Amino acid sequence: MTEASPRRRRRPGRFALRAVVVLFVIVAVLVGAAFATATVLHIPSPPTLLRLLTDPPSAQGALFESRTVAASPAPRPLPRAPRPLPDQVPWKGSHLSMADFLGTTHTNSFLVLRDGTVTHEWYRDGFTATTRQSSWSVVKSIVSLLTGRAVAAGKLTEDDRLVRILPELTTGGEYDSVTIRDLLDMASGVDVSENYNKYLPLTGTARMYLTEDLAGFVRDHHGLRFPPGSAGEYRSVDTQLLGMALARVEGLPLAELLERDIWGPIGAEDDALWNLDRSGGQEKAFCCLNATARDFAKIGRLVLDGGRAGDAQIVPPAWIDRIRTPAPHRVGGWPYSAQWWHPTGGDGADLTAVGVYGQYVYVDPPSGTVIVKLSDHGTTQDEQETIEVFRTIARG
């Protein structure tokens, strides 16, 4: 008995050690499996996925590879003439102060441009005029402007079938009838759901956002929800396919195309970064141009000015008319045309680019107003109410 007692006293220590070793092995296996799964699925590593759950949407561009869109060699700072905003703006059947509106909608940057002059510019603490923020789907509207140039140059027509430009996507089925026009107007019917759920990132747009193989992703998604051209339904994959077709006919990555044809000519003051699917890969055409509020405002001014920047015609007037004229099918309840939204409830003259987390480049031609709002708001939240605030500011 005397010899057994010390062994009994030591046994719990050995059991604890074994438990720690077993736990370590289990954790190591799980971690290894997580990294292996990410590799097989062509998505970022687990640490990046974890940061996507915690980093604000405006800053998530830093988590992905990108291609630089260099600032203009001849930057043109926007002139300034401060002018007060309304004390109160309409909000959900009541009114809010501008400060409360900006806070309620988790705004980071807010800029108002009237007739080419900055009349109001505001940044939340931690943000400045040189802070790059993700465009999210605002970039879809910029892809449209690049497409308009290609159409005017005869490199592309709206009647072109997608598979004529990207023959590797040919199926021999109804998918092959998708046209550039269908993609522009969100009428392709390609079945990739608009899933933004961070916790279910393996389907739909969330998977397309994460994939490190965009070419493989679009090849694997040939299903259709409806015959191409027969209806309108918002699908980010339409813009991805449009951007891939545009890059193919132009023979340049989208970032280089943007730098040469728009960013430089509008006098962009800062470099932008366009996220890629992987190092040296291709741009996520449906999202993720990271730029400053001032340079996004220059995009709005370009549209407001009929496609002109200074004395140069950058985007053909016919394309500005195209995006200002609603397409036959509404998308999500709003008129839509060539990747630009026409919000309901007004006189039909205004149009806007919209990003999923509260990013806007709003253009109101009658008042000569451009409003840029970059936010970290909830997905597709309070869009109509926000537009009504913009209208109050523009026409006030």
N, C-alpha and C positions, 0 to 999 in steps of 0.2 A: 504493500500500500504506500509505503514511503517513497518508493521509486516512481509509482504511477502518478502521484500528485503533480510533480513538476511538469510531466508530459501533458496532463490535462490543462495546466495553466498556460502552456505554450500553444496549445492547439488553436484557440481563437485567433491568435496572431497569424498562424499559417493560413487559416481559412480566410482571414481578411486579405492577406496578400494574394491568395489565389483569386478571390473575388475581384480585386483590383486588376489583376492580370487579365482575367476573363472579360471584365468590362472594357479594358483598354483594347483588347482584341476585337470585341464587338464594335466599338466605336471606330476603330481603324478599318474594319471591314465595311461599315456603313459609309464612312467618308470615302473610302476607295470606290465603293459602288456608286456613290453620288457623282464623283468625278468621272467615272467610267460611263455612267448613264448620260452625263452632259456631253461627253465626247461622241457617243453613239448618236445622240439626238441632234448634234450640231448646234448646241446652245451654250451660252457662257457658263463658266465654272460656278460652283455653289457659292463662293464668296460674293461674286457679282450678283447672283440671284438674290442673296440676302440683302445686299445694299439696295436693290430695286424695291425692296419692301420698306425701306427706311428713308432713302434719299428723296427729297421733293422732286416732282416731275420736271420742274424747271432746270434742275441740275443733273438730270440723269444722262445727258449727252456725254458727260465726262466718263461714264462707265464703258463706253464703246469706242472702237476705233473710228477715226474720222479722216476726212480729206479737207484740206484748207481751201477756203474761198478767199483769196487775198483781197485786202482793202484796195480801193481804187488808187491808182498812181496819182490821180488828181482829185482827192477827196473834196467834197463840197459841204461844209458845215451848214446846218439849217439856220436861217436867220431867226431872231427871237423878238417877240413883242408881247409881253405878258398881258393876259386878259383874264378877268375872274371867271370862274365857273359858276353855275347856278348854286344857290345856297342849298336847295332841296331838289332831289330827283325822284321820279316815281319808282315805287318798288312794291310789287305784289299787293296792289290795292291801297297802299298808303304812300308815305314819302320817307326818304332817308336823307341825311346830310351826305355830301360827297365823301367825307371822311369815313362815315359809317358804311357807305356803299363799297368803298375800296377795301375796308376791313372785312366786311361780310363776305365778299367774293375773293378774299385771299389774294389780293392784287400785289404784285411785286413792282411793276412799272406801269405808268399811265402817262400817255403823251397825246396832246391835241395839236393838230396842225391845221391852220386856216389859211387858205390861199398861199400855201408854201411856207408859212411862217409858224414857228412854234409859239403857241399862246399859253400852253400849260405843260409842265413836265414835273412828274413826281416819282420818287423812288422810295420804297419801303426800306427800313434800316437793313443794312447788309447788302443792298443793291445800289449800283451807280449807273451812270450813263454808259459806262464801258463794260458792264456785266453782260456776258452772253447768256441767253436763256433759250431753252428748246422751243422751237416753233410748233412742235407736234404737227397737226394737220394743216396749219397755215401754209406749210411748204407746198401742199397740193396745188394751191392757187398760183404759186410761183412756177411750178412745173408747167402749169397751163400757159403762162406767159412765154416760156421757152418753146412750148409746142406751137404757139401762134407764130413765132419767128420761123420755125422749121416749115410750117405750112406755107407761109408767105414765100419762102425760098424754094418751094417745090420739092423739098426733101421728103415730104409727108403729105398725105391728104386724109381728110376725115373719113373717106370711104375705104381707105386701105384696110384690109383684113390684118389683124394682129399677126397671124401665122405667116403672112407673106414677109413680114419684117423679121419675125423670130420663128423660122421654120422648125426649130427644134421643139416647138410646142404643138406641132400638128398632131391631131388625134384621128382624123378621118370622120369625126362626128360633128355635132352641132356647135361645139366649142370653136371650131375653125371659122365660124361665121362672125365671130366677135370683131367689131371694127374699132378704129381709133375714135370715132364719134361715140360709140357705146361706152368706151372707157372714159372719155372726157365727161360725159353726162351721167356717170354712175348707172349705166343701163346695160351692163354686160351680162348680168345674171350669174357671174362666176361665184361659186358657193364657198366663200371663205368668210365665216361669221365675224361680226364686229365684237369680238370678245376682248374686253380690256381687263379682265380679272387677273390680278397679280398672283393669286393663289391657284389659278388654273391656267398656267401659261403654255400649255402644250397643244392648244387648239386655236384656230382662227387667227385674228389679227395679233393677239398676244404672242402666239408662236411665230408669226411672221416677223414681229418686232425683235424676237430673241434669236432667230435662226442665224447661223453663220454660213448658210448656203441658200441665198435667195433664189438662185437659178434652180436649185433642186426643189425648193418649196413650190414655186409656181408650176414646175413640171408635174408635181404630185397632186395638184389641185385643178383638175379639169372638169369637175362636176358643175352643173348649172342648176340654179333655182327656178329660172324661167327662160324662155327663148330670148336670145340677145336682142336688145332694142325694143322689147315689148313692155317694159316697165322700168321704173327708177327705184333703186335701192342702194343705200350708202354702203360701199365696200372699199376699204383701203387697198385691197388687192388690185382694183382697177387702176389706181394711180401708180402702184408699183409696176404693173405691166406697161402702162403708158410711159413711165420713166425709162424702163428697159428698152422699149421700142425707140424712144427719142435718142438715147445714148447710142443705139446701134446705127441709126441713120446719120447721126452727126459724127460718129467715130470718135467721141470724146466722153469721158466720165461726166456725170451731171455737174459735179462741183466745178470742173474746169469750164464747162459750158456756161454755167451761171456767172462765173468770174469774168469770162470774156465778153459775154453778150448783155449782161444786166448789171452785175455788181460793180464792175468798173465804170460803165457809162453813167450810172446814177450817182456816182461820187460817193460810194459807201466809205464810211470813215474807219471802219474796223474790220479785221479779219472775221470771217464766219467759219464754222466747222460743220461739215455735213457728215453725219454718222454713216458708217459702212456696216455691211454684214460681217466683215472680218478684215484683218490687215491686208491692204492692197486690193480689197474686194470692190463691191459696187454699192452705190448709195441706196439708203432706204428712202426711195422716192416719195413714199407716202407720209413721211414724218421727218422730224429730227434735224432740221437746220438750226444750228445754235448761233444766234446773232443778237445784236443790241436792239433796243427799242427804236433808237434813232434810225438805224438802217432799215428796220422793218417799215418805219414811217415813210422812207423814201420809196419803197415798193408801192405803198398806198398812193403816194403822190404821183408815181408813174402812171397808175391807172386813172387817177383823177384828171391828169393832164393829157388824156387821150393817147397814152403810150409814148409821150415825149419826155425827154430829160434835157433841160436846157434847149439848145437848138437842134438836138438830134432826135430823130424818130426811132425809138428803141424797139417798141412793140407796134406792129402795124395797126392803124386805126380800125381796120376791118375786124381785127381780133378783139379790140376793146369793145366794139359793137357786139361781137359774138358773146363775150362774157356778160355784157349788160342786158342781153336778151334771153329770158328764161327758156330752157329747153322744154320739149313737150311733156315730159314726165316730172312730177314733183319728187323730191327725195326727202324722206322723213318729215313730210308735211310742209316743207318750204320749197318754193321754186328754186331751181338750180340750173347752172349753165357753165359748162367747161371748167369745172372745179371751183366755181365761185357760188356763194349762197346769195339768195335774194330773200331777206327776211320778210315774213308776213306782217300785216298790221300797219304798214306805212303807205306811202303813195307809189311804191314800186320803183323809186328812183335810186335807192341806196343798195349797196351790195357789200359783202364782207367775206373775208377769209376767216375760218374758225378752227381752233385747235381744241382737242378734247378736254383739256384741263383749264379752260378759260383763257385761251390765247386768241386775240382778235386783231385783224387789220381791217378796219371799217372805213368805207368810202362813201361819202354823201355828195354827189356832184352838184345838186342845186345850191348847197351852202358852201361848197368848196372846202369841205372838212374831211380830214383823215384822223381817225382815233386808233391808237395802238394800246392794247391792254394785255399784259403778260402776267399770268396768274398761276397759282397752285390750287385751283378750285376743284370741286368734285367732277367726275366725268360727266360730260354733256349736261352740266347743271346750270339752270337759270339763264339759258341762252336768250330766250325771247325777252325776258325781263331786262337783261343787260343791253340788248339792242334798243329797248325803249329809253334807257338812260342815255345811250349814245345819241338817239334822235333828239332828246331834250337838249343836249349840249349843242348839237349841230345846228338845230333850227331855233335855238333860244336867242 
